[in-house]
Amino acid sequence: MKKQRLKLSTLVIIVVCIVVLFSLLITCLLISNTIKDTIHRTTKEKAEVIGKTIAGSEVVQKSLAEDSDDRKIQEYTSKIQKTTDMSFIVVMDMNGIRKSHPNEKLIGKHFKGGDEGDVLHGKPGTSIARGTLGLTMRAFTPIYADGKQVGAVSVGVPMQTVYEALADGNKKIIIGSVIGLIVGAIGAYLLSIYIKRILLGLEPSHIAKILGERNTMLQSVHEGIVAVDKEGKINLVNKSAMDIFKKAGLKGDPIGMQINDYMASTQLPKIVELGSLNLIKSKILMV
C-alpha cells in the first residue's frame, strides 16, 4: 500500500505550529521562573523592610527592654499589620516568648516554627516554615535597645498568597501563549496559501514528477536544445546539444555561463532581447 504524503499546506502549518509552540514553551518557562523569582524577592524585601521598621520603633524597644505591658507592642504591630497587609507580625523576647500576635490568645506563648534561633543570636534572615498560621515566608530582624539585643521581630506572608500571585502570573502567560499559537497557526495557513499560489497549486511531488518528465523528454529528443534566461545565461543543455558542442570543439560545462562566452556566433541573446521566446529550441549545426 502506497504511503499517503502530506499536502504542502498541511506540512507548512504543522512545522510552523511546532516551531511557534516550542518557542512559546521555552519563553513561558523563562518568564515563569523570572516571575517566581521576582515575587519571592519582592515579598521578602517587603517583609524585611517592615521588620526593620518595627525593630527601630521606640515603643517596641522600650517595652522589651523594660519588660513592661505587652499591650503597647500589640497595638503598634496590629496597626502596621493592617496597613501593610502582612499575615502576621510577631515580636518576641530573648526567650522566644511572643509579645504580639494576630491571635491575642497566643501572646505569652513560645514562638512556633523552630527557625527563630539565629535571630535571637543577632542574625537577621528569612525562611519558609510552618507555624500556627500555616506555611509562611518569614523575615526575622533582631531588636536592640541601647546597643543590647532585647528581642526580635518576625514578619510573615502566607505561602498561599505567594502561590496565588504565581498562579495569576502563569495564567496570563498561558493566555498570551495561546493567543501567540493561534496567530502563528493563522500565519502558517496564509503562508501555505501564498506558497501554493507561487507553485500554481501543485504539490512538491507533482512538481518533481513534472520536472522529471520534462528532463526525460528533453534528453530523449534528437535535436539540440539550449535554454537561456533573460540575462543570457545558459540554464539547460540537453544531451544532443552537448554532443554537437563536443563535435564543434566546445568543451566544459556550459550551465551558468553566458551564451556569448560559450558560443560567440549565436543569435540567442538578440532573440531574448526582442522578447520573442523565453525558451529557445534550435538545431545547432556545425559550420
MOZICOR-V922294 format. One record per run of one state. SS is the DSSP state (2 for helix, 1 for strand, 0 for the rest). FROM is the first residue (numbers start at 1). TO is the last residue. If there is no record, write none. Layout:
ss	from	to
SS	FROM	TO
SS	FROM	TO
//
This chain:
ss	from	to
0	1	7
2	8	55
0	56	57
2	58	66
0	67	70
2	71	84
0	85	87
1	88	93
0	94	96
1	97	98
0	99	103
2	104	106
0	107	109
1	110	110
0	111	118
2	119	121
0	122	124
1	125	131
0	132	133
1	134	145
0	146	147
1	148	158
2	159	198
0	199	203
2	204	220
0	221	224
1	225	228
0	229	232
1	233	237
0	238	238
2	239	247
0	248	257
1	258	258
2	259	262
0	263	267
2	268	274
0	275	280
1	281	281
0	282	287
//
